[in-house]
């Protein structure tokens, strides 16, 4: 599984540092762009405090099925320069579009057979890329089909429901506080604002609140795989049905029992406090198998074993 450093030049000239994982054997190969969630995430989906560790195992699993994978550090994370708190939601999309173009132009990649995988915020950008670019397949992990502000309010209600009883009793004053914070963010034109004394990426928030993923879903003509866990606290699993309804070619949807937003399973009572414990475990292996098998078939890749035997995956 060769891995090479690959730098993507963003629209404004910022060098986005990344890794291109290649399958064994001669190319060019079908390929996939991996987009992570929100925040200052490196190419593995990690911050200093939260270690998702999604990039490497997913890239390895896809390479084993004959697919190249590009993943990169967000602005202000890993080896990519910049200030993530001053980077907007639209900037993140533009960076993803630049990475998609660079991947398709790489000599080890088949330019007509490139797909995209997105998790959480990355799923939103994956929808936008699939709506505006010629991609071969799109995988949406923990995405949503609604206006960003509606998704944020659903998330807030979901998280509060999992809090201890004394906190749940404060849901109305907490809701009022949240409404005031959102109103302030909407009014400001600054990139960064302070809310309750903490710096907030206000431009990212304003752009995300106004973004409606349904506009992109109706313009996607590539095959779609949409997966959300039934214990996801941050997006509504019921949106899977809306994704299937809106995508012109339909979407293959999976609402996976016990799967959480961080792509690990939790058979017990799941709350935000469970994240630290769950992140000690690897990404759910059944989920990795679902993604890799689906993409290999849609993008015409063959696994290492089948390539060695001179055969291809069935359609």
N, C-alpha and C positions, 0 to 999 in steps of 0.2 A: 504494500500500500504506500506508494511514493507520496510524499507531501512536499510541496514547494511554496516558498514565500511568493505572494502575489500582491502587488500594490495597485489599487484602483484610484485613478485620478478623478476626483469629484468635479462637479460642474464649476465650482469656484476655485479649483486647483488644489484643494486639500487632498493629501495622500492618505487613502484609507488602507491601512495595513491588514493583510489577510493571509489566509492559507488556502491553497488549492490542493485538494486530495484527489489523487488519480487512481483508477483501478490498475491492476496488473495487466500486462499484455499491451499490444500495439493499439494506438488510437487512430483517428480521433474518437472520442467517447461522447455519448449523451451526457448531459451535465445538469446539475441542480444548484440554484442559489439558495442559501439558508439565511433567513432573516429572524433575528431574535426579538424578544419583548422590549418593553420600555426601560429607560434609564441608561446609565453609563456602562453598557454591557460590552465585554470583549468578545472575541470571535467564538468563545466557548459558551457564551450566554451568562458569564459570571461578572459579579461585582466583588469588591473586597468582602462584603458582609453576606452576600447571597450567592451560593455556588450552584447554579443550575446544571452545569456540566452536560449540556446538551450537544454542543458542536462536535466534539471528537467521536463519541459513540455513534452518533447518527451518520457522520461522514464515513466512519469505518464500515458501518452496515451497508451504506449505499455503494461504497467502493467495491465491497464484496459481491454486489449484484451488477457490477459493470458500469456504475455511474460516477462521474467526477463530481466533486462538491466544492463550492467556494463559500467560505465564511470570512467575515471581516470584523475588525474592531470598530465600534461606534466612535464618533468624535469625542475626544476627551477621555477615551478608554484604551487600555492596552498600549499599542505602539502608534495609535492614530492621534495626531495633535488636535487641539481645539478645546472648546468649553461646552460641555454637554448641556449645561443649564441655559445657555444662550442659543441652543440649536432647536429649531422648530420642528413640528410634526411634518410639515412640508419639506423641510431640509432632509429629514430622514428618508422620505420617499424619493427625493432627487438622488440621494446617495445610493439607494437601492437600485434605481434605474441605471445609474452609472455603472454599478457593479454587474447588473444583468448584461449591459452592452459589452463590458470588458470580458465577461465570461464567454459570451457568444463569439467574441473575436479571438479568443485564445487558440493557438494552433493545435492544442491537444483536445479541443472540444468540437463536436459537430454543431455548427451554428444553427441548424434548423431543428435541433432536438434539445432544447433547454427548458427546464422546468423551474418552479420556485416553491419553496416551503417557507411558511411563516408561522411563528408562534406568538400569540397574544398581539401586541402592537405589530409584530412582524406579519401576522396574518392579515391585518388591515392593509399593509403595503403590498402584500402578495396579491390581494384582490385588485388593487389599483394597477399593479404591473400587468396582471392578466387581462384587465379591461383595456389597457392602452398599448400593449406590446404583443408580439406574436410569440406566445409561450406554448410549450407542448403539453404541460400539465401543471396543476396548482394544488398544493396541499395546505389546508387551513387548520391549524391546531389552536383551539381555544379562541376562535374569532367570534365576531357577533354580526348580526344583520339588523342594524338600527342606527339612529343618530348617536353620535358620540356622547352627547350630554345625557341621553336616556340610558346609555350603557353605564356611564359613571354613576348615575343615581341608583340603578339596579344593583351595582356593585356595593355601594354604600349600605343599602338596605340589607343585602345578603351578609355582609361582614358584621353588621351590628347584631343581626339575629344569632350569630355564633358567639357573641360576647357573653360574659357573665351577667346574671340577672340585674345587678345594680347598674351596669352600663346600659342594658336594654331599656331600663326605666328612664334613661336620659335621652332616648332616641329623638324625642321632639326637640329639646333644646340643642342637641347635637346637630339635628337636621337644619335648624334655623341658623346655627353657626356656619354650617357648610354652605347654605344658600347665600349668606353674606359674603363668604370667601369667594364663591363663584362669581357673584355680582361684581366684586372688586376686581377680580382677574379679567372679567369681560370688559370692564371700563378702561383698564390701563392699556397703554400701548407699549409698555416696556417689555423687554425680553425676559427680565427677571423681576419678580415682585416678592415681598415678604408677607407671609400669611402666618398669623400667630407667632411671629418672631422668626420663622424659618424661611429661607429663600426657596422660591418655587419657580420652575420654568414656565413663566406665564404665557409666553408665545406658543410653546408646545401645547399648553392646556387650551388656549383659545382656539387654536387650529383643530385640535382633536375634538373638542366639544362640538364644533360646527361640521365635522366630517360625517357624512352618511354613507356607510358601506353599501347600502342597497343600490345606490347609483352605480357603483362598480359591478356589483353582482349581476345586474341585468345586462352588462356588456361583456361578460366573460363567455368565450366560446370554446375555451380549452376544457378538457376533462377536469372535474373538481372532486377532490376527496376532502370532506370536512369532518373533523373529529373533535369532540368535546366530552370531557368526563362528566358523569352525572353528579359528581361532588365538587364541581368547579364553583368556587365562591366569587369569582371575578367576572365571569360572563355567564349569561343565561343559556343553559344547554338547550332550551326550547327553541333558540334561534336556528338550530340545525334545520328544522322544518322549513323555516323561511329561506334559508340558503338553498335548499333543494327546490323550493318553489320558484325562486327568482332566477337562478342560473338557467340560461336558455337551453342548455343541454341537460339540465338536471344536475344533481350532485349526489355522489355516493356519501351517505352520512353514517356516522357511528357515534352513538352515545354510550360510552364505555362505563360499565359499572365500577364504582369506587375510584375511578380515575379523577385526579385533582388538577387544578390549574398548573401545577408544577410538574405534571406528567408522571407522577408516581401515584400508586394506588394506596388508599387508606380505608381499610375495612371498618374502622371504628368511627366515632363521632368526629367529624372533621371541622376544624376551625383554622384561622390564620396561625394560631400558636402551634399547629401541627407541622408547619412548613419546615422548621428547623430539624425536627426529627426525621421527616420524610426525605429531606435532602441528603441525608447520610447514605441513602440507597441510590442505586443507579436508575436512570430513566426506565420506565416500564418496558420490558423486553418484548411483550406482545404488541405494544404500540409500535416499536421499532420495526418489527416484522411486518406489520400491516402497511406501514409507510413504504418500506423498501420494496416489498412485493408489488404493491400497487404501482409505484413509480416505474419499476423495472418493466412492467408490462406496458404501461402507457407510453414510455419513452423508447421502447424497443431495445432495452439493454439485456444482456445475457450474463448470468452469474459466472464466476470463475470456473465452477465445475462444468457448467454447460458449454462454456467457450472451449474448455480443454477437450470436450467430447465433440466439438464441431456442431453443437445443436444450439437452438435458441429457445427462449421462454415461449410458451403458448400464449396466444392472444386472448 
